[in-house]
């Protein structure tokens, strides 16, 4: 009887670093996949492209436009800006992180940090032939993002 594979292929940059891979270096377990996604999302969220928010949301960005638009004009205290931030993150994930599907992003203001916002990201990722839910907590300000994975 065959056994279901509960692992994912290792992306190129993860292969180079050799972290979280199986003994043969070709597969990631669940923890390794979560770590890989977290690192790739953190890279995505901390790179700025040359597009405006409107061009990014309404246009058809290519790989040359990797990253997110400049969001210095957004305020964590504005409900409309929080909705815009959420839309930008969802669009960025849809464009540049193909391993994630069914992505939902909720951005809320952070009471502890008035110039920052908190984004809760929930998505589905394939681990072998299984679909698994992954969650990420992201602290955002207009210039950068920091992240923690959650179970």
C-alpha positions, 0 to 999 in steps of 0.5 A: 500500500502506498503512503501519502506524501506529506511534504512539499518541494523545496524552493530554490532559495531554501535549497541553497540555505539547506534549512528545513529540508529533508535528508535528500534536500528536496522536500519540506515538512510542515514546519519547513513549509511554514518557515519558507512561506514566512520568509518569502512573505516577509521578503515580499512585504519589505520590497517596494515596487515603482507602482502606485497603489491604484496601478498595483490594484487595478493594473496587471503587474509583472514579475518586474514589479515584484513587491508592494507599492509605496504605502507611506501615505496610508495611516493605521488610524484610518479605516479606509486605509486599513481596507486599502492595506488589506487589498494590497497585501491580498493582491501581492500574495495572489501575484507573487506567492503561488503556493498560497490559495484562499487567502484572507487578510484582515488589517486592524490598527494596533492600539500599542503602536499608533503608527503601525497596523496588525495584519492577520493572514489566513490561507491554504497551502498544499503539503504533498496531497494534503491541503493545510491552513496556515496563519501569519501575524504581521506587524506593518508600518508604512515602511516595513513589515515584521512577521510571526507564524501562528499555528 
